[in-house]
Amino acid sequence: MSGLTILAASALTFLAFCSLPVNAADELTKSGSKLCLGKICDDSNILWYYECCGDIFNDCCIRIQLWVWIVLVVVGLLIVAGAVLGFLRRRC
């Protein structure tokens, strides 16, 4: 039963990702360097990107890409669901 749950959750995640509008899909992977009040931030990569932050937006702050958060949440939910189903299966 746990394998079926994982497969269903993976399929739903894939369908949700594919149904995003084009501009929202671009927001999932922010790339390139950012210029923050004369300071050039490091290059972004597949796991994180940089945004301007601070009182006058003169600092570079690291942020995790949106797709990484989505994967972490889905994996976490699958682990919890598997643990609950395993517990319920043992009790019955």
GROMACS elastic network, one bead per residue, 0.5 to 0.9 nm:
[ bonds ]
;  ai    aj funct       b0    kb
    1     4     6  0.52365   500
    1     5     6  0.64067   500
    1     6     6  0.88662   500
    1    82     6  0.89945   500
    1    85     6  0.84402   500
    2     5     6  0.50296   500
    2     6     6  0.62976   500
    2     7     6  0.86612   500
    2    78     6  0.87674   500
    2    81     6  0.82748   500
    2    82     6  0.60028   500
    2    85     6  0.75754   500
    2    86     6  0.83932   500
    3     6     6  0.51293   500
    3     7     6  0.61897   500
    3     8     6  0.86361   500
    4     7     6  0.50639   500
    4     8     6  0.61130   500
    4     9     6  0.85645   500
    5     8     6  0.51701   500
    5     9     6  0.61197   500
    5    10     6  0.85092   500
    5    78     6  0.77183   500
    5    81     6  0.83226   500
    5    82     6  0.82266   500
    6     9     6  0.51836   500
    6    10     6  0.60498   500
    6    11     6  0.85617   500
    6    78     6  0.66077   500
    6    82     6  0.87947   500
    7    10     6  0.51239   500
    7    11     6  0.61498   500
    7    12     6  0.86521   500
    8    11     6  0.51337   500
    8    12     6  0.61947   500
    8    13     6  0.86160   500
    9    12     6  0.51230   500
    9    13     6  0.61257   500
    9    14     6  0.85670   500
    9    74     6  0.75939   500
    9    78     6  0.77648   500
   10    13     6  0.51180   500
   10    14     6  0.61392   500
   10    15     6  0.86162   500
   10    74     6  0.83122   500
   11    14     6  0.50879   500
   11    15     6  0.61464   500
   11    16     6  0.85650   500
   12    15     6  0.51087   500
   12    16     6  0.60489   500
   12    17     6  0.85441   500
   13    16     6  0.51110   500
   13    17     6  0.61382   500
   13    18     6  0.85898   500
   13    70     6  0.85616   500
   13    71     6  0.86905   500
   13    74     6  0.79660   500
   14    17     6  0.51744   500
   14    18     6  0.61399   500
   14    19     6  0.86279   500
   15    18     6  0.51059   500
   15    19     6  0.61131   500
   15    20     6  0.89088   500
   16    19     6  0.52811   500
   16    20     6  0.67155   500
   17    20     6  0.56530   500
   17    25     6  0.78165   500
   17    67     6  0.89630   500
   18    21     6  0.83943   500
   18    25     6  0.84982   500
   19    22     6  0.89773   500
   20    23     6  0.81480   500
   20    24     6  0.60248   500
   20    25     6  0.59479   500
   21    24     6  0.52888   500
   21    25     6  0.62466   500
   21    26     6  0.88103   500
   22    25     6  0.51304   500
   22    26     6  0.64093   500
   22    27     6  0.89128   500
   23    26     6  0.51012   500
   23    27     6  0.65835   500
   24    27     6  0.50614   500
   24    28     6  0.67777   500
   25    28     6  0.52597   500
   25    29     6  0.74622   500
   26    29     6  0.58767   500
   26    30     6  0.69273   500
   27    30     6  0.58956   500
   27    65     6  0.86518   500
   27    66     6  0.77157   500
   28    65     6  0.62872   500
   28    66     6  0.50983   500
   28    67     6  0.57588   500
   28    68     6  0.88958   500
   29    45     6  0.84479   500
   29    46     6  0.69877   500
   29    47     6  0.85028   500
   29    48     6  0.84924   500
   29    49     6  0.82844   500
   29    65     6  0.61293   500
   29    66     6  0.71914   500
   29    67     6  0.74765   500
   30    44     6  0.71203   500
   30    45     6  0.81257   500
   30    46     6  0.83908   500
   30    48     6  0.81445   500
   30    49     6  0.62617   500
   30    50     6  0.86291   500
   30    65     6  0.72162   500
   31    34     6  0.89361   500
   31    43     6  0.72650   500
   31    44     6  0.50847   500
   31    45     6  0.64191   500
   31    46     6  0.79618   500
   31    48     6  0.87451   500
   31    49     6  0.66675   500
   31    50     6  0.88101   500
   32    42     6  0.83701   500
   32    43     6  0.53561   500
   32    44     6  0.54746   500
   32    45     6  0.79509   500
   32    49     6  0.81607   500
   32    50     6  0.89681   500
   33    40     6  0.69018   500
   33    41     6  0.58077   500
   33    42     6  0.59383   500
   33    44     6  0.63901   500
   33    49     6  0.84635   500
   33    50     6  0.76403   500
   34    39     6  0.83812   500
   34    40     6  0.59410   500
   34    41     6  0.53280   500
   34    42     6  0.75409   500
   34    43     6  0.76998   500
   34    44     6  0.87211   500
   34    50     6  0.68913   500
   34    51     6  0.69764   500
   34    52     6  0.76139   500
   34    60     6  0.82951   500
   35    38     6  0.63276   500
   35    39     6  0.56842   500
   35    41     6  0.62171   500
   35    51     6  0.88895   500
   35    52     6  0.77618   500
   35    58     6  0.88942   500
   35    60     6  0.86699   500
   36    39     6  0.50243   500
   36    40     6  0.62247   500
   36    41     6  0.72187   500
   36    51     6  0.81033   500
   36    52     6  0.54890   500
   36    53     6  0.82046   500
   36    57     6  0.62753   500
   36    58     6  0.51669   500
   36    59     6  0.65171   500
   36    60     6  0.69262   500
   37    40     6  0.82934   500
   37    52     6  0.85498   500
   37    56     6  0.82791   500
   37    57     6  0.68841   500
   37    58     6  0.51446   500
   37    59     6  0.81694   500
   38    58     6  0.76497   500
   39    58     6  0.69440   500
   39    59     6  0.74816   500
   39    60     6  0.79983   500
   40    43     6  0.89649   500
   40    60     6  0.80734   500
   41    44     6  0.86332   500
   41    50     6  0.65957   500
   41    51     6  0.80614   500
   41    52     6  0.83617   500
   41    59     6  0.83069   500
   41    60     6  0.57284   500
   41    61     6  0.84624   500
   42    49     6  0.84041   500
   42    50     6  0.71812   500
   42    60     6  0.82858   500
   43    49     6  0.72886   500
   43    50     6  0.76504   500
   44    47     6  0.79511   500
   44    48     6  0.59261   500
   44    50     6  0.63634   500
   44    62     6  0.88735   500
   45    48     6  0.56117   500
   45    49     6  0.63304   500
   45    65     6  0.88172   500
   46    49     6  0.80374   500
   46    65     6  0.73201   500
   46    68     6  0.88880   500
   47    63     6  0.87447   500
   47    64     6  0.60613   500
   47    65     6  0.55953   500
   47    66     6  0.88650   500
   47    67     6  0.84931   500
   47    68     6  0.66576   500
   48    62     6  0.66751   500
   48    63     6  0.54616   500
   48    66     6  0.87683   500
   48    68     6  0.85499   500
   49    61     6  0.83430   500
   49    62     6  0.57953   500
   49    63     6  0.53245   500
   49    64     6  0.63605   500
   49    65     6  0.65362   500
   50    60     6  0.59950   500
   50    61     6  0.53421   500
   50    63     6  0.58070   500
   50    64     6  0.86206   500
   51    57     6  0.87503   500
   51    59     6  0.81965   500
   51    60     6  0.56431   500
   51    61     6  0.52635   500
   51    62     6  0.65136   500
   51    63     6  0.70961   500
   52    56     6  0.88532   500
   52    57     6  0.50493   500
   52    58     6  0.63680   500
   52    59     6  0.56094   500
   52    61     6  0.61350   500
   52    62     6  0.89708   500
   53    56     6  0.72936   500
   53    58     6  0.63487   500
   53    59     6  0.52114   500
   53    60     6  0.59891   500
   53    61     6  0.60174   500
   54    58     6  0.60756   500
   54    59     6  0.56363   500
   54    60     6  0.81473   500
   54    61     6  0.84944   500
   55    58     6  0.74625   500
   55    59     6  0.86259   500
   56    59     6  0.81971   500
   57    60     6  0.79699   500
   63    66     6  0.89386   500
   64    67     6  0.84914   500
   64    68     6  0.67554   500
   64    69     6  0.72125   500
   65    68     6  0.54836   500
   65    69     6  0.68605   500
   66    69     6  0.52337   500
   66    70     6  0.63674   500
   66    71     6  0.88069   500
   67    71     6  0.61916   500
   67    72     6  0.86067   500
   68    71     6  0.51612   500
   68    72     6  0.61640   500
   68    73     6  0.86320   500
   69    72     6  0.51025   500
   69    73     6  0.61460   500
   69    74     6  0.85954   500
   70    73     6  0.52382   500
   70    74     6  0.61649   500
   70    75     6  0.85860   500
   71    74     6  0.51613   500
   71    75     6  0.60408   500
   71    76     6  0.84174   500
   72    75     6  0.52316   500
   72    76     6  0.59995   500
   72    77     6  0.85447   500
   73    76     6  0.50507   500
   73    77     6  0.60906   500
   73    78     6  0.85578   500
   74    77     6  0.51123   500
   74    78     6  0.61323   500
   74    79     6  0.86334   500
   75    78     6  0.50449   500
   75    79     6  0.61794   500
   75    80     6  0.86775   500
   76    79     6  0.51471   500
   76    80     6  0.62765   500
   76    81     6  0.85689   500
   77    80     6  0.51355   500
   77    81     6  0.59902   500
   77    82     6  0.84349   500
   78    81     6  0.50224   500
   78    82     6  0.59538   500
   78    83     6  0.84898   500
   79    82     6  0.51108   500
   79    83     6  0.61503   500
   79    84     6  0.86296   500
   80    83     6  0.50921   500
   80    84     6  0.61374   500
   80    85     6  0.85319   500
   81    84     6  0.51491   500
   81    85     6  0.60346   500
   81    86     6  0.84001   500
   82    85     6  0.51383   500
   82    86     6  0.59296   500
   82    87     6  0.84749   500
   83    86     6  0.50457   500
   83    87     6  0.60790   500
   83    88     6  0.85701   500
   84    87     6  0.50738   500
   84    88     6  0.61100   500
   84    89     6  0.84475   500
   85    88     6  0.50593   500
   85    89     6  0.59310   500
   85    90     6  0.86049   500
   86    89     6  0.50430   500
   86    90     6  0.63009   500
   86    91     6  0.87465   500
   87    90     6  0.52829   500
   87    91     6  0.63417   500
   87    92     6  0.88956   500
   88    91     6  0.51383   500
   88    92     6  0.63394   500
   89    92     6  0.54960   500
